[in-house]
């Protein structure tokens, strides 16, 4: 039974299935007007009312025109045309042996398409008039007498030399270009790429916007000739190309040079152009000319500063007469060195550097500023500077605001350009001293804490840690589960709102008889951290809190979760 089953399977796959596929192919061919294997076509010609058009498949790939002129062909257009013919289906056979082909417009067809194949065979398709009844096109294979109706129209086969010709103005790869030059009467432009970084050369000497430049190159790459005007002009003068008004030069990393010269405008249609050293004149679109006429400022990098955060050593924020200077420590933490010496808040500094990296220029105003006073940049109101580990320093200066107050004029180190930065970006960059400093009240390692004391005017609560478990020892012994760990987490997150300067007398601050005090211990002798909670300033809902010799204002929300009676300590 197994052998019989295997035999049936093999018979199906090697006999029935191929026969079924062959029958399907035969049925499909029977429906076709002109069964055509596109990949085997090596040449075809179109003969109609105008000059004959001949196209040949190139040895490598693609197609080329050989008649009425020699030129590269639009391979996509050619393949689409061949697919149109290969997919033509007949509606019906009108007449098997017609006595008079002129009835169908096939004695002098409007289009005769002659094919040559790689096996040296040839075939011809004749297309005649359109059927007056149900639509469709009369068609006939030259080797057969039958007249058929194809479900199509003559307009789909009305092709010109322009239809098949490759209309690409410049053939290049955008990634391979490393130099762009635009020669024009005003504001010539030169862009150079090195190690994937674009720079605007000349008087500006500023970074270029990679994305803008790549989009610019792609708009050139995909631009097409609107018309082939003159294949062999006697003179370039009538087209204004003896002295071009604009010339584009592209240079690749391999030293290949591509040029596109623009002359006079053909009103409402485009500009006469000359590609590289070719003789022929083409018409390019107004849109391409406008793209190449963009001002230099459009290509400038709009990222405020590109840098690697880990390489920043120091940052300074100057606003008016105050300068906040923040320096990176040995363990990648940050310290404020002026106007006071204190620890900086790591997350805030990292957030500031992130905001700086993401900041964008809104608009470039002037390429070269000759009167900085006009923008308030002679005596900047604010400045922001970064010093890198390699010693390089970058400074951003801020001048006056625009009339609506929404933007600020600014200028970067080593550049003469003036640009605008939005009010939102300026506010993000200029953090206050309070924002930048470390506002944590207590500094300790959680793992070191093994005992917590909470003292109120009438009670003492003592929590001790044994292994991973916390217990309340005083005023009575109770297992507290997670309360000890939660309390450590709360105390570690305490932040102050402001520093009380000068410190208040103990009686005014409520610290001579505090509401409660908390102390953290490593063991019976070594204290890790401590604080006292004094008077509540009801207007702002802030408590006066003392840590060491310093008094702080702390919001009620930070302290209300610290238990100060037995009920809060019982699970």
BADOTI-964694 format. One record per residue (C-alpha): x, y, z; residue in three letters; residue number from 0. Coordinates in Angstrom, 1 decimal. Layout:
BEGIN
X, Y, Z, ALA, NUM .
...
// end
This chain:
BEGIN
0.0, 0.0, 0.0, UNK, 0 .
2.9, 2.3, 0.8, UNK, 1 .
4.5, 1.6, -2.6, UNK, 2 .
1.2, 2.2, -4.4, UNK, 3 .
0.7, 5.5, -2.5, UNK, 4 .
4.2, 6.7, -3.3, UNK, 5 .
3.7, 5.8, -6.9, UNK, 6 .
0.5, 7.8, -7.1, UNK, 7 .
2.3, 10.8, -5.5, UNK, 8 .
5.2, 10.6, -7.9, UNK, 9 .
2.8, 10.2, -10.9, UNK, 10 .
0.9, 13.3, -9.8, UNK, 11 .
4.0, 15.5, -9.4, UNK, 12 .
5.9, 14.3, -12.5, UNK, 13 .
3.0, 13.6, -14.9, UNK, 14 .
-0.3, 15.1, -14.0, UNK, 15 .
1.0, 18.4, -12.5, UNK, 16 .
3.3, 19.3, -15.5, UNK, 17 .
0.5, 18.4, -17.9, UNK, 18 .
-1.9, 20.6, -15.9, UNK, 19 .
0.5, 23.5, -16.0, UNK, 20 .
1.1, 23.0, -19.7, UNK, 21 .
-2.6, 23.0, -20.4, UNK, 22 .
-3.0, 26.3, -18.3, UNK, 23 .
-0.2, 27.9, -20.3, UNK, 24 .
-1.7, 26.8, -23.6, UNK, 25 .
-5.1, 28.2, -22.5, UNK, 26 .
-3.5, 31.5, -21.5, UNK, 27 .
-1.7, 31.7, -24.9, UNK, 28 .
-4.9, 31.1, -26.7, UNK, 29 .
-6.4, 34.2, -25.1, UNK, 30 .
-3.5, 36.4, -26.0, UNK, 31 .
-3.4, 38.5, -29.1, UNK, 32 .
0.4, 38.2, -29.4, UNK, 33 .
2.0, 35.7, -26.9, UNK, 34 .
5.3, 37.3, -26.0, UNK, 35 .
8.2, 36.2, -23.8, UNK, 36 .
9.6, 39.6, -22.9, UNK, 37 .
13.0, 38.4, -21.7, UNK, 38 .
13.7, 36.8, -25.1, UNK, 39 .
13.1, 40.0, -27.1, UNK, 40 .
16.4, 41.5, -28.2, UNK, 41 .
15.1, 44.2, -30.6, UNK, 42 .
11.8, 45.7, -31.7, UNK, 43 .
10.8, 48.4, -34.1, UNK, 44 .
7.7, 50.6, -34.3, UNK, 45 .
6.6, 51.8, -37.8, UNK, 46 .
3.8, 54.2, -38.0, UNK, 47 .
3.0, 57.7, -39.3, UNK, 48 .
6.3, 59.3, -38.0, UNK, 49 .
9.9, 58.2, -38.2, UNK, 50 .
10.5, 54.5, -37.4, UNK, 51 .
11.7, 53.8, -33.9, UNK, 52 .
14.0, 50.9, -33.1, UNK, 53 .
15.2, 49.8, -29.7, UNK, 54 .
17.8, 47.2, -28.8, UNK, 55 .
18.5, 45.3, -25.6, UNK, 56 .
22.0, 46.1, -24.4, UNK, 57 .
24.4, 43.3, -23.7, UNK, 58 .
24.7, 44.1, -20.0, UNK, 59 .
21.2, 45.4, -19.1, UNK, 60 .
18.6, 47.9, -20.1, UNK, 61 .
17.7, 49.2, -23.5, UNK, 62 .
19.0, 51.8, -26.0, UNK, 63 .
17.5, 53.7, -29.0, UNK, 64 .
19.2, 53.0, -32.3, UNK, 65 .
16.7, 54.7, -34.6, UNK, 66 .
16.0, 57.5, -35.5, UNK, 67 .
19.0, 58.4, -33.2, UNK, 68 .
21.4, 56.7, -30.9, UNK, 69 .
20.6, 57.4, -27.3, UNK, 70 .
20.0, 55.6, -24.0, UNK, 71 .
16.5, 54.4, -23.5, UNK, 72 .
14.1, 54.5, -20.5, UNK, 73 .
14.2, 50.8, -19.7, UNK, 74 .
11.2, 51.1, -17.4, UNK, 75 .
9.1, 52.6, -20.2, UNK, 76 .
10.3, 50.0, -22.6, UNK, 77 .
9.5, 47.1, -20.3, UNK, 78 .
6.1, 48.6, -19.6, UNK, 79 .
5.4, 48.8, -23.3, UNK, 80 .
6.4, 45.2, -23.9, UNK, 81 .
4.2, 44.1, -20.9, UNK, 82 .
1.3, 46.0, -22.5, UNK, 83 .
1.6, 43.9, -25.6, UNK, 84 .
2.3, 40.6, -23.8, UNK, 85 .
-0.9, 41.1, -21.8, UNK, 86 .
-3.2, 42.0, -24.7, UNK, 87 .
-6.2, 39.7, -24.8, UNK, 88 .
-8.6, 39.1, -27.6, UNK, 89 .
-12.2, 39.8, -27.2, UNK, 90 .
-13.1, 37.6, -30.2, UNK, 91 .
-11.9, 36.6, -33.7, UNK, 92 .
-13.6, 38.9, -36.2, UNK, 93 .
-12.7, 37.0, -39.4, UNK, 94 .
-10.5, 34.0, -39.9, UNK, 95 .
-9.6, 34.7, -43.6, UNK, 96 .
-10.5, 38.3, -44.5, UNK, 97 .
-10.7, 39.2, -48.1, UNK, 98 .
-10.1, 42.9, -47.5, UNK, 99 .
-7.8, 44.0, -44.6, UNK, 100 .
-8.6, 47.7, -45.3, UNK, 101 .
-12.0, 47.2, -43.7, UNK, 102 .
-10.1, 46.9, -40.4, UNK, 103 .
-7.4, 49.4, -41.1, UNK, 104 .
-4.8, 46.6, -41.4, UNK, 105 .
-3.8, 47.0, -45.0, UNK, 106 .
-2.0, 50.2, -43.9, UNK, 107 .
-1.9, 49.7, -40.1, UNK, 108 .
-1.5, 52.7, -37.9, UNK, 109 .
1.3, 50.8, -36.1, UNK, 110 .
3.5, 47.9, -37.1, UNK, 111 .
5.6, 46.4, -34.3, UNK, 112 .
8.4, 44.1, -35.5, UNK, 113 .
10.2, 41.9, -33.0, UNK, 114 .
13.5, 40.0, -33.1, UNK, 115 .
14.2, 37.3, -30.6, UNK, 116 .
17.3, 35.7, -29.1, UNK, 117 .
16.7, 32.5, -31.1, UNK, 118 .
16.9, 34.6, -34.3, UNK, 119 .
13.2, 34.2, -34.9, UNK, 120 .
11.1, 37.3, -35.9, UNK, 121 .
7.5, 38.2, -35.6, UNK, 122 .
5.3, 41.2, -36.3, UNK, 123 .
2.1, 42.6, -34.8, UNK, 124 .
-0.2, 44.9, -36.8, UNK, 125 .
-2.6, 47.3, -35.1, UNK, 126 .
-5.4, 48.8, -37.1, UNK, 127 .
-8.5, 50.9, -36.5, UNK, 128 .
-10.6, 51.0, -33.4, UNK, 129 .
-13.9, 49.0, -33.5, UNK, 130 .
-16.9, 51.3, -34.0, UNK, 131 .
-19.2, 48.9, -32.1, UNK, 132 .
-18.0, 47.7, -28.7, UNK, 133 .
-14.6, 49.4, -28.6, UNK, 134 .
-11.4, 47.6, -28.9, UNK, 135 .
-8.6, 47.6, -31.5, UNK, 136 .
-8.4, 45.4, -34.6, UNK, 137 .
-5.1, 43.5, -34.5, UNK, 138 .
-3.4, 40.8, -36.5, UNK, 139 .
-0.2, 38.8, -36.5, UNK, 140 .
1.6, 39.2, -39.8, UNK, 141 .
2.2, 35.5, -40.0, UNK, 142 .
-1.5, 34.6, -39.7, UNK, 143 .
-4.6, 35.8, -41.6, UNK, 144 .
-7.1, 36.0, -38.7, UNK, 145 .
-8.3, 39.4, -37.6, UNK, 146 .
-8.9, 39.8, -33.8, UNK, 147 .
-10.3, 42.5, -31.6, UNK, 148 .
-7.9, 43.5, -28.7, UNK, 149 .
-9.4, 44.9, -25.5, UNK, 150 .
-7.4, 48.1, -25.7, UNK, 151 .
-7.3, 51.5, -27.6, UNK, 152 .
-4.8, 53.0, -30.1, UNK, 153 .
-3.9, 55.8, -27.6, UNK, 154 .
-2.0, 53.3, -25.5, UNK, 155 .
0.4, 52.6, -28.3, UNK, 156 .
0.9, 56.1, -29.6, UNK, 157 .
4.5, 56.4, -28.6, UNK, 158 .
7.1, 58.9, -29.7, UNK, 159 .
10.9, 58.9, -29.5, UNK, 160 .
10.6, 61.0, -26.3, UNK, 161 .
8.4, 58.3, -24.7, UNK, 162 .
11.2, 55.7, -25.0, UNK, 163 .
14.2, 58.0, -24.5, UNK, 164 .
16.0, 58.1, -21.1, UNK, 165 .
15.0, 61.5, -19.8, UNK, 166 .
17.4, 61.4, -16.8, UNK, 167 .
19.4, 64.7, -16.8, UNK, 168 .
22.3, 63.5, -14.7, UNK, 169 .
23.0, 59.8, -13.8, UNK, 170 .
24.7, 59.6, -10.4, UNK, 171 .
24.5, 58.0, -7.0, UNK, 172 .
23.7, 60.5, -4.2, UNK, 173 .
25.9, 58.7, -1.7, UNK, 174 .
28.9, 58.9, -4.0, UNK, 175 .
28.9, 62.7, -4.4, UNK, 176 .
31.4, 64.5, -2.2, UNK, 177 .
31.5, 68.0, -3.8, UNK, 178 .
28.7, 70.3, -5.0, UNK, 179 .
29.3, 73.5, -6.8, UNK, 180 .
26.8, 76.0, -8.1, UNK, 181 .
28.2, 78.8, -10.2, UNK, 182 .
25.9, 81.8, -10.5, UNK, 183 .
26.1, 85.6, -10.6, UNK, 184 .
25.1, 86.1, -7.0, UNK, 185 .
25.9, 83.9, -4.0, UNK, 186 .
27.8, 81.1, -5.6, UNK, 187 .
27.6, 77.9, -3.5, UNK, 188 .
30.2, 75.1, -2.7, UNK, 189 .
29.5, 72.1, -0.5, UNK, 190 .
32.2, 69.6, 0.4, UNK, 191 .
31.8, 66.2, 2.1, UNK, 192 .
34.5, 64.6, 4.3, UNK, 193 .
33.9, 61.5, 6.4, UNK, 194 .
30.2, 61.8, 5.8, UNK, 195 .
30.1, 65.4, 7.1, UNK, 196 .
29.1, 68.2, 4.8, UNK, 197 .
30.7, 71.7, 5.1, UNK, 198 .
29.8, 74.9, 3.3, UNK, 199 .
33.0, 76.3, 1.9, UNK, 200 .
33.9, 79.9, 1.2, UNK, 201 .
33.3, 83.0, 3.4, UNK, 202 .
30.8, 81.1, 5.6, UNK, 203 .
32.8, 77.9, 6.4, UNK, 204 .
29.9, 76.4, 8.4, UNK, 205 .
28.5, 72.9, 8.8, UNK, 206 .
25.9, 71.8, 6.2, UNK, 207 .
22.6, 70.1, 7.0, UNK, 208 .
23.1, 66.5, 5.7, UNK, 209 .
19.4, 65.8, 5.3, UNK, 210 .
18.8, 69.0, 3.4, UNK, 211 .
21.8, 68.3, 1.1, UNK, 212 .
20.7, 64.7, 0.5, UNK, 213 .
17.2, 65.8, -0.4, UNK, 214 .
18.7, 68.4, -2.7, UNK, 215 .
20.8, 65.8, -4.5, UNK, 216 .
17.8, 63.5, -4.8, UNK, 217 .
15.7, 66.3, -6.4, UNK, 218 .
18.5, 66.6, -9.0, UNK, 219 .
18.8, 62.9, -9.5, UNK, 220 .
15.1, 62.4, -10.2, UNK, 221 .
14.7, 65.4, -12.4, UNK, 222 .
13.8, 64.6, -16.0, UNK, 223 .
14.2, 66.4, -19.3, UNK, 224 .
10.9, 67.9, -20.3, UNK, 225 .
11.9, 68.1, -24.0, UNK, 226 .
14.8, 67.3, -26.3, UNK, 227 .
15.1, 70.6, -28.1, UNK, 228 .
18.0, 70.3, -30.5, UNK, 229 .
20.3, 67.4, -31.1, UNK, 230 .
23.0, 69.3, -32.9, UNK, 231 .
22.7, 73.1, -32.6, UNK, 232 .
24.8, 75.3, -34.8, UNK, 233 .
25.2, 77.8, -31.9, UNK, 234 .
24.6, 77.8, -28.2, UNK, 235 .
23.9, 81.6, -28.2, UNK, 236 .
20.1, 81.4, -29.1, UNK, 237 .
19.7, 79.2, -26.0, UNK, 238 .
21.8, 81.4, -23.7, UNK, 239 .
24.2, 78.6, -23.1, UNK, 240 .
27.4, 80.3, -24.5, UNK, 241 .
27.4, 82.1, -21.1, UNK, 242 .
25.2, 80.0, -18.7, UNK, 243 .
23.3, 81.9, -16.1, UNK, 244 .
23.7, 79.0, -13.7, UNK, 245 .
26.0, 75.9, -13.7, UNK, 246 .
25.8, 72.9, -11.5, UNK, 247 .
29.0, 70.8, -10.9, UNK, 248 .
28.9, 67.4, -9.1, UNK, 249 .
32.0, 65.5, -8.2, UNK, 250 .
32.0, 61.9, -7.0, UNK, 251 .
34.5, 60.3, -4.6, UNK, 252 .
36.1, 58.6, -7.7, UNK, 253 .
36.7, 62.0, -9.4, UNK, 254 .
33.8, 61.7, -11.9, UNK, 255 .
32.5, 65.1, -12.9, UNK, 256 .
28.8, 65.8, -13.8, UNK, 257 .
27.7, 69.2, -15.1, UNK, 258 .
24.4, 70.8, -15.9, UNK, 259 .
24.3, 74.3, -17.5, UNK, 260 .
21.2, 76.5, -17.6, UNK, 261 .
20.6, 79.2, -20.2, UNK, 262 .
17.6, 81.2, -21.3, UNK, 263 .
14.1, 80.5, -20.1, UNK, 264 .
11.4, 79.1, -22.5, UNK, 265 .
8.6, 81.1, -21.1, UNK, 266 .
6.2, 79.1, -18.9, UNK, 267 .
7.9, 75.8, -19.8, UNK, 268 .
11.4, 75.6, -18.4, UNK, 269 .
15.1, 76.4, -19.0, UNK, 270 .
17.3, 75.4, -21.9, UNK, 271 .
20.0, 73.1, -20.6, UNK, 272 .
23.2, 71.4, -21.6, UNK, 273 .
24.3, 68.1, -19.9, UNK, 274 .
28.1, 67.5, -19.4, UNK, 275 .
29.9, 67.9, -22.8, UNK, 276 .
27.0, 66.6, -24.9, UNK, 277 .
25.9, 68.7, -28.0, UNK, 278 .
22.2, 68.4, -27.6, UNK, 279 .
20.0, 71.0, -25.9, UNK, 280 .
17.3, 69.8, -23.5, UNK, 281 .
14.5, 71.6, -21.6, UNK, 282 .
14.6, 71.3, -17.7, UNK, 283 .
11.8, 72.3, -15.4, UNK, 284 .
11.4, 75.7, -13.7, UNK, 285 .
11.2, 73.7, -10.4, UNK, 286 .
14.8, 72.3, -10.9, UNK, 287 .
16.1, 75.8, -11.6, UNK, 288 .
14.5, 77.1, -8.5, UNK, 289 .
16.0, 74.2, -6.5, UNK, 290 .
19.5, 75.1, -7.7, UNK, 291 .
18.9, 78.8, -7.0, UNK, 292 .
18.3, 78.3, -3.3, UNK, 293 .
20.2, 80.6, -0.9, UNK, 294 .
23.2, 79.3, 0.9, UNK, 295 .
21.4, 79.7, 4.3, UNK, 296 .
19.0, 76.9, 3.3, UNK, 297 .
21.9, 74.4, 3.4, UNK, 298 .
23.3, 75.4, 6.8, UNK, 299 .
23.1, 72.8, 9.6, UNK, 300 .
20.1, 73.7, 11.9, UNK, 301 .
21.3, 71.5, 14.8, UNK, 302 .
22.5, 73.9, 17.4, UNK, 303 .
25.5, 71.8, 18.4, UNK, 304 .
26.5, 68.2, 17.5, UNK, 305 .
28.6, 66.7, 20.3, UNK, 306 .
29.1, 63.5, 22.3, UNK, 307 .
27.7, 63.9, 25.8, UNK, 308 .
30.4, 61.8, 27.5, UNK, 309 .
33.1, 64.1, 26.1, UNK, 310 .
31.7, 67.3, 27.8, UNK, 311 .
33.9, 68.4, 30.7, UNK, 312 .
32.4, 71.7, 31.7, UNK, 313 .
29.4, 73.9, 31.0, UNK, 314 .
28.7, 77.5, 31.8, UNK, 315 .
25.5, 79.5, 31.8, UNK, 316 .
25.8, 83.2, 32.0, UNK, 317 .
22.7, 85.4, 32.4, UNK, 318 .
23.2, 89.0, 33.2, UNK, 319 .
25.9, 89.2, 36.0, UNK, 320 .
25.5, 85.6, 37.2, UNK, 321 .
27.5, 82.7, 35.8, UNK, 322 .
26.7, 79.1, 36.8, UNK, 323 .
29.7, 76.9, 36.2, UNK, 324 .
29.3, 73.1, 36.3, UNK, 325 .
32.2, 70.7, 36.1, UNK, 326 .
32.3, 66.9, 35.6, UNK, 327 .
33.7, 64.9, 38.5, UNK, 328 .
36.0, 61.9, 38.5, UNK, 329 .
33.0, 59.4, 38.8, UNK, 330 .
31.0, 61.1, 36.0, UNK, 331 .
29.0, 63.1, 38.6, UNK, 332 .
28.7, 66.9, 38.3, UNK, 333 .
29.7, 69.7, 40.7, UNK, 334 .
28.7, 73.3, 40.7, UNK, 335 .
31.8, 75.4, 41.2, UNK, 336 .
30.2, 78.9, 41.0, UNK, 337 .
28.4, 81.0, 42.2, UNK, 338 .
28.5, 78.4, 45.0, UNK, 339 .
30.3, 75.1, 45.5, UNK, 340 .
27.9, 72.2, 45.8, UNK, 341 .
26.9, 69.0, 44.1, UNK, 342 .
24.9, 69.2, 40.9, UNK, 343 .
21.8, 67.2, 40.2, UNK, 344 .
23.0, 64.5, 37.7, UNK, 345 .
19.6, 63.9, 36.1, UNK, 346 .
19.1, 67.7, 35.5, UNK, 347 .
22.5, 68.2, 34.0, UNK, 348 .
22.0, 65.1, 31.7, UNK, 349 .
18.5, 66.5, 30.8, UNK, 350 .
20.1, 69.9, 29.9, UNK, 351 .
22.8, 68.2, 27.7, UNK, 352 .
20.0, 66.2, 26.0, UNK, 353 .
18.0, 69.3, 25.3, UNK, 354 .
21.0, 71.1, 23.9, UNK, 355 .
21.7, 68.2, 21.6, UNK, 356 .
18.1, 68.2, 20.3, UNK, 357 .
17.9, 72.0, 20.0, UNK, 358 .
17.4, 73.4, 16.5, UNK, 359 .
17.9, 76.8, 14.9, UNK, 360 .
14.6, 78.3, 13.7, UNK, 361 .
16.0, 80.4, 10.9, UNK, 362 .
19.2, 81.9, 9.6, UNK, 363 .
19.1, 85.7, 9.4, UNK, 364 .
22.5, 86.8, 8.2, UNK, 365 .
25.4, 84.9, 6.6, UNK, 366 .
27.9, 87.5, 7.7, UNK, 367 .
27.2, 90.0, 10.5, UNK, 368 .
29.0, 93.3, 10.1, UNK, 369 .
27.0, 95.2, 12.7, UNK, 370 .
26.6, 92.9, 15.8, UNK, 371 .
25.1, 95.8, 17.7, UNK, 372 .
22.0, 95.6, 15.4, UNK, 373 .
21.2, 92.2, 16.9, UNK, 374 .
22.4, 92.9, 20.5, UNK, 375 .
25.3, 90.6, 20.0, UNK, 376 .
28.0, 93.2, 20.7, UNK, 377 .
27.2, 92.8, 24.4, UNK, 378 .
25.3, 89.5, 24.6, UNK, 379 .
22.6, 89.3, 27.3, UNK, 380 .
23.2, 85.6, 27.8, UNK, 381 .
25.8, 83.0, 26.8, UNK, 382 .
26.1, 79.3, 27.0, UNK, 383 .
29.4, 77.5, 26.7, UNK, 384 .
30.7, 73.9, 26.6, UNK, 385 .
34.2, 72.9, 27.3, UNK, 386 .
35.2, 69.5, 26.0, UNK, 387 .
37.7, 67.0, 27.5, UNK, 388 .
40.1, 67.7, 24.7, UNK, 389 .
40.2, 71.4, 25.6, UNK, 390 .
38.0, 72.7, 22.8, UNK, 391 .
35.4, 75.3, 23.8, UNK, 392 .
32.1, 76.1, 22.1, UNK, 393 .
30.2, 79.3, 22.9, UNK, 394 .
26.6, 80.4, 22.0, UNK, 395 .
25.8, 84.1, 22.4, UNK, 396 .
22.3, 85.4, 22.8, UNK, 397 .
21.3, 89.0, 21.8, UNK, 398 .
18.0, 90.8, 21.5, UNK, 399 .
14.6, 89.3, 21.1, UNK, 400 .
12.4, 89.7, 18.0, UNK, 401 .
9.6, 92.2, 18.2, UNK, 402 .
7.0, 89.6, 19.2, UNK, 403 .
9.3, 88.2, 21.9, UNK, 404 .
9.0, 84.7, 20.6, UNK, 405 .
12.6, 84.3, 19.3, UNK, 406 .
16.1, 85.5, 20.1, UNK, 407 .
19.0, 86.4, 17.9, UNK, 408 .
22.1, 84.2, 18.4, UNK, 409 .
25.6, 83.5, 17.2, UNK, 410 .
28.0, 80.6, 17.5, UNK, 411 .
31.7, 80.4, 18.2, UNK, 412 .
33.9, 80.8, 15.1, UNK, 413 .
30.9, 81.7, 12.8, UNK, 414 .
29.8, 85.0, 11.4, UNK, 415 .
26.2, 83.8, 10.9, UNK, 416 .
23.3, 85.2, 12.9, UNK, 417 .
20.3, 83.0, 13.5, UNK, 418 .
17.1, 82.8, 15.5, UNK, 419 .
16.3, 80.5, 18.4, UNK, 420 .
12.9, 80.0, 19.8, UNK, 421 .
12.0, 81.2, 23.3, UNK, 422 .
11.2, 77.6, 24.3, UNK, 423 .
14.7, 76.5, 23.4, UNK, 424 .
16.3, 79.4, 25.3, UNK, 425 .
14.2, 78.6, 28.4, UNK, 426 .
15.2, 74.9, 28.2, UNK, 427 .
18.9, 75.7, 28.1, UNK, 428 .
19.1, 78.3, 30.8, UNK, 429 .
18.3, 76.3, 34.0, UNK, 430 .
18.4, 78.2, 37.3, UNK, 431 .
20.9, 77.4, 40.0, UNK, 432 .
18.1, 75.9, 42.0, UNK, 433 .
17.2, 73.6, 39.1, UNK, 434 .
20.9, 72.5, 38.6, UNK, 435 .
22.0, 71.9, 42.2, UNK, 436 .
21.5, 68.6, 44.0, UNK, 437 .
18.4, 69.2, 46.2, UNK, 438 .
18.6, 66.0, 48.1, UNK, 439 .
18.4, 66.6, 51.9, UNK, 440 .
20.1, 63.4, 52.9, UNK, 441 .
23.1, 61.6, 51.3, UNK, 442 .
23.5, 58.0, 52.4, UNK, 443 .
23.8, 54.4, 51.2, UNK, 444 .
20.6, 52.5, 51.7, UNK, 445 .
22.4, 49.2, 52.4, UNK, 446 .
24.3, 50.7, 55.3, UNK, 447 .
21.2, 51.6, 57.3, UNK, 448 .
20.4, 49.0, 60.0, UNK, 449 .
18.6, 51.2, 62.5, UNK, 450 .
16.1, 54.1, 62.3, UNK, 451 .
15.1, 56.4, 65.2, UNK, 452 .
12.0, 58.6, 65.0, UNK, 453 .
11.6, 61.0, 68.0, UNK, 454 .
8.5, 63.0, 68.7, UNK, 455 .
7.9, 65.3, 71.8, UNK, 456 .
6.5, 62.3, 73.7, UNK, 457 .
7.6, 59.1, 72.0, UNK, 458 .
10.6, 57.3, 70.6, UNK, 459 .
10.2, 54.8, 67.8, UNK, 460 .
13.1, 52.5, 67.0, UNK, 461 .
13.2, 50.2, 64.0, UNK, 462 .
15.9, 47.6, 63.5, UNK, 463 .
16.9, 45.5, 60.6, UNK, 464 .
17.8, 41.9, 61.0, UNK, 465 .
18.8, 40.2, 57.7, UNK, 466 .
16.2, 41.5, 55.2, UNK, 467 .
13.5, 42.0, 57.8, UNK, 468 .
12.6, 45.2, 59.7, UNK, 469 .
11.1, 45.1, 63.2, UNK, 470 .
9.8, 47.8, 65.5, UNK, 471 .
11.7, 47.5, 68.8, UNK, 472 .
10.3, 50.5, 70.7, UNK, 473 .
7.9, 51.4, 72.1, UNK, 474 .
6.9, 47.8, 71.6, UNK, 475 .
8.1, 44.9, 69.4, UNK, 476 .
6.2, 44.4, 66.1, UNK, 477 .
7.1, 42.9, 62.7, UNK, 478 .
6.8, 45.9, 60.3, UNK, 479 .
7.3, 44.0, 57.0, UNK, 480 .
8.2, 46.7, 54.3, UNK, 481 .
7.7, 49.8, 56.4, UNK, 482 .
11.5, 50.2, 57.3, UNK, 483 .
12.5, 49.9, 53.6, UNK, 484 .
9.8, 52.2, 52.5, UNK, 485 .
10.9, 54.8, 55.0, UNK, 486 .
14.5, 54.6, 53.8, UNK, 487 .
13.2, 55.1, 50.2, UNK, 488 .
11.2, 58.2, 51.4, UNK, 489 .
14.1, 59.7, 53.3, UNK, 490 .
16.5, 59.2, 50.3, UNK, 491 .
14.0, 61.1, 48.0, UNK, 492 .
13.6, 64.1, 50.3, UNK, 493 .
14.3, 67.4, 48.4, UNK, 494 .
14.3, 71.0, 49.7, UNK, 495 .
12.6, 73.9, 48.0, UNK, 496 .
15.1, 76.5, 49.2, UNK, 497 .
17.8, 77.2, 51.8, UNK, 498 .
16.9, 79.4, 54.8, UNK, 499 .
19.5, 82.2, 54.6, UNK, 500 .
20.4, 83.4, 57.2, UNK, 501 .
19.3, 80.6, 59.5, UNK, 502 .
16.4, 81.4, 61.8, UNK, 503 .
16.8, 81.2, 65.6, UNK, 504 .
15.7, 77.8, 67.0, UNK, 505 .
12.6, 79.1, 68.6, UNK, 506 .
11.4, 80.9, 65.4, UNK, 507 .
12.2, 77.9, 63.3, UNK, 508 .
10.5, 75.5, 65.7, UNK, 509 .
13.7, 73.5, 66.0, UNK, 510 .
14.3, 74.0, 69.7, UNK, 511 .
11.2, 71.7, 70.2, UNK, 512 .
10.9, 69.9, 66.8, UNK, 513 .
7.7, 68.2, 65.6, UNK, 514 .
9.9, 65.1, 65.1, UNK, 515 .
13.5, 64.1, 64.2, UNK, 516 .
14.8, 61.2, 62.3, UNK, 517 .
18.2, 59.6, 62.5, UNK, 518 .
19.7, 56.7, 60.5, UNK, 519 .
22.3, 54.4, 62.0, UNK, 520 .
24.8, 51.9, 60.7, UNK, 521 .
25.2, 50.4, 64.1, UNK, 522 .
24.7, 51.5, 67.7, UNK, 523 .
27.6, 54.0, 67.5, UNK, 524 .
27.8, 55.2, 63.8, UNK, 525 .
25.2, 57.6, 62.7, UNK, 526 .
24.6, 57.7, 58.9, UNK, 527 .
22.2, 60.7, 58.5, UNK, 528 .
19.8, 62.8, 60.6, UNK, 529 .
17.2, 65.7, 60.3, UNK, 530 .
14.9, 67.7, 62.5, UNK, 531 .
11.5, 68.9, 61.4, UNK, 532 .
10.4, 72.3, 62.8, UNK, 533 .
7.7, 74.9, 62.2, UNK, 534 .
5.2, 74.6, 59.4, UNK, 535 .
5.0, 77.8, 57.2, UNK, 536 .
1.2, 77.4, 56.4, UNK, 537 .
1.1, 80.0, 53.7, UNK, 538 .
3.4, 77.8, 51.5, UNK, 539 .
2.8, 74.5, 53.2, UNK, 540 .
6.6, 74.2, 53.8, UNK, 541 .
8.4, 73.0, 56.9, UNK, 542 .
11.6, 74.3, 58.3, UNK, 543 .
14.0, 71.3, 58.3, UNK, 544 .
17.5, 71.2, 59.7, UNK, 545 .
20.2, 68.9, 58.4, UNK, 546 .
23.6, 69.5, 60.1, UNK, 547 .
23.9, 73.2, 60.6, UNK, 548 .
21.8, 74.2, 57.6, UNK, 549 .
18.2, 75.0, 57.5, UNK, 550 .
15.9, 74.3, 54.5, UNK, 551 .
12.3, 74.8, 53.4, UNK, 552 .
10.8, 71.4, 52.5, UNK, 553 .
7.3, 70.9, 51.0, UNK, 554 .
4.8, 69.1, 53.2, UNK, 555 .
4.3, 66.4, 50.5, UNK, 556 .
7.8, 65.1, 51.1, UNK, 557 .
7.3, 64.8, 54.9, UNK, 558 .
3.7, 63.7, 55.3, UNK, 559 .
4.6, 60.0, 54.5, UNK, 560 .
7.1, 59.8, 57.4, UNK, 561 .
5.3, 57.9, 60.3, UNK, 562 .
5.3, 59.8, 63.6, UNK, 563 .
2.8, 57.7, 65.5, UNK, 564 .
2.3, 54.0, 66.3, UNK, 565 .
-0.7, 53.5, 64.1, UNK, 566 .
1.3, 54.3, 61.0, UNK, 567 .
4.0, 51.8, 62.0, UNK, 568 .
1.7, 48.9, 62.6, UNK, 569 .
1.2, 46.8, 59.4, UNK, 570 .
// end
